[in-house]
Amino acid sequence: MAYFLEYVVPAESGGAEVPLDDANDGFTVPLGETAERVVHLNALPARSRIVADGLEDARAEAEQLLLHSKADAGELYEDADDSLEAGSGRRVGAFREGSGWSEG
């Protein structure tokens, strides 16, 4: 079974400018070299695979990941499809720094 942690990382220094290039999906282009639309992001969503043998190990690894990131909360998913798609799988808990884990 695969576990995934979804969390939001706050952007540094007031955020980030990201170009949207629908014609070349998946490619990055320096901002000064594109005429495409640009969006301002104050936070970046992430979904990280957690390598663990069971739920308790997955929770421990998820806490370590959050402690070493700028995020202070995350949701843990059990996903048999091993997907990087946000929200994929069954939510098995949520962690908030200072509060710990809550079930499902």
N, C-alpha and C positions, 0 to 999 in steps of 0.2 A: 504494500500500500504506500502510496506517495502522500506526503504532507507538504502543504504550501502555506507560507505566511504572507498575508497581504497587509501592507502598511503604507503610510504616507510620509515622505521625507520632505521637511520644509526646505525650500531653496535658500541659499545663502545670499547675502548682500542685496536684499530687496527683490529677489526673484531672478528669473532667467527668460531671455527672449528666444523663442523657438520658431524656426520657419516651417510653414506647412507647404509641402510640395506633393500634391496629390498625384502628379504625373510620374514621379519617381519615388513611389512608396518604398520606404526602407533605406533610403540614402540620406546622408547628412551633408549639408552644404554650409560653409561659413556664411554668417549673416550678411557680410558685405558683398557677397558674390551671388545673391539671389534677389529676384524681384518678386518672390512669392510672398503671400500673406505671412505675417509674423504674429504669434500670440505670446502674451506674457503669462508666465506660470509662477505662482508663489509656492507651489508644492508639487512634488513628483510622486505619482503612485508607483508602488513596486509590488511584485509577487515573486517571492523567492522559494525555491525548493528546499525543503528541510530533510536531510538524510537522518532517518531514525528507525529503530526497530519496532517502536510502539508509540502510543500517545504520550506517555510520560516523558520518554526521551525526546519526542518532537517538541513538547512544551519547553523542556530545558534548553534545547537548541534554539528555539524561537526567542526565548528570553535573552540568550547570549547575543543573537543577531540584533535584537532591538537595543540592547545595552551598548553595542558598538556602532550604532547608527544615530542619527539625529531624531529619529522617530521615538515617540513615547507610548505608542499603542499599536496593536495589530490584531488581526483575526487569523486564526489557524483553521485550515481546511484539510480534510481528508479527501483525496481525489484519485479514484481508481483509473481515471483516464490520463493521469499524469500531464494535465493541460496547464499551459501558462495563461489561459483565458481568465480574466478577473471574475471572481465569484463561482468558478467551476468547482464542483465537488460538494461535500457536506461540511458545513461549518461546525467545528467541534469545540470551539472556545474562542474567547477574546482575552487579550492581556492589556492592562493599562498600568504603566509605571506608578507605583505607590498603592495600587489597589489589588494587583495580582490577577489571577485568572478568574473568569466567569465561564460557566458552562454554556455550550452550544449557543 
